[in-house]
Amino acid sequence: MTVKTLLNWSVLWFLVFFALPATGQEEAKIFERECAGCHRLPAMVQRNWDAKRWQETISRMHTYGAAIPQKDIERLANYLARATKGRRQRAMAYVADEDLNEVLVLDVDGGKLLGRVAVGKAPHGIAVTPDGSRAYVANMGTHDVSVIDLNANRVIATIPTGPNAHEVAITPDGRFAYVSNHSQASVSAIEVASNRVVATIPVGEAPHDLSVSPDGKWLWVTHVDSNDLAIISVSEQKLVERIPLPSSPHGIQVAPDGKLVWVGLIHRDSVLALDTASRKVAVEVRVGNEPYYLVADSRYVWVSNEASDTVSVIDAMKKRVVASIPVGQEPHGLALTPDGRYLWVAHRRQGTISIISVEKRAVVAEVKVGKRPHKLAIAVRSSEAVTKK
């Protein structure tokens, strides 16, 4: 076992025994055995769920191959519920608006605008660190990244990257933020601790979206013009493979269990699922017109179809579309709320956010925001941080 691996395990066990209530080591062992392969403990304890909600969610995991005994389900549910009881937290949405050159801060519960943060020109992509303390915003017009302190809602650093900085992805351990430089055929690796670029990695033509594997080992990158994917080794900060695809790949998302990577082909009106072990296409699913972005949870893949003004819902197990939801004009960026109950969809043509009920598979609210919202990220914040200006 390497020193790095030993440190990673030490951190995990520290969180297991100290971040959660001390109700005994057995629950921690159950979590490690049944859940830790796909789910990170800090993200789990952020969800403000009661024991019933946890039990319902854990009980569904048998559908995905997790045969958890009923007695262990109940113990896990009570354990996680106690961890979040009494936490004063709110889910916040951070929306990059390309025309306003701002990131808009909204309360997820009511859609109320709580603040604005001026960033660079034409902010395109945005991602939040796993601990919810910072947002990294890719600015196309100024070819840089704005770093926002989410406790104070202000920019604390501006990092030059490459021409037409486009999308952002952050590793699960929060060490690195990756930025696609759309007009340079490169990806910038930013060290979060120092907020400086530590590597510029050559990739294919017109790199666009990025997604990091749940184990933090691999970064997947779509190339719109060269019709392929890049796989970057996070430990080595270098390109290790390029995978040719039938048409222009745009949005990308690695599944929570790391077994599949989902890719939207905007000129083929379909989504591919690639097996991450073999790195071969497992299935192609027809969706709406011009599938731009997607987001995946353990059950479904949600796809924004820009030219048909719909969101497709793909059953991740059956690998077929189970719903097509009409939304506003030019649906673009997507984000699921931390409790998994709602999907937020940004419409850059009409300056709105559609809020979709995951259970009903229908739009339940529309929120007016800015002028041209592109991408958004949702993170859990403490009430103290939310109200701090």
WOZI-V105294 format. One record per helix or strand of 2 or more residues. SS is the DSSP state (~ for helix, > for strand). FROM is the first residue (numbers start at 1). TO is the last residue. Records with the same first field share a line. If there is no record, write none. Layout:
BEGIN
SS: FROM-TO, FROM-TO
END
This chain:
BEGIN
~: 3-19, 25-34, 41-46, 51-64, 70-84, 383-387
>: 89-97, 102-107, 113-118, 123-128, 134-139, 144-149, 154-160, 165-170, 176-181, 186-191, 196-202, 207-212, 218-223, 228-233, 238-244, 249-254, 260-265, 270-275, 280-286, 291-296, 300-305, 310-315, 320-326, 331-336, 342-347, 352-357, 362-368, 373-382
END
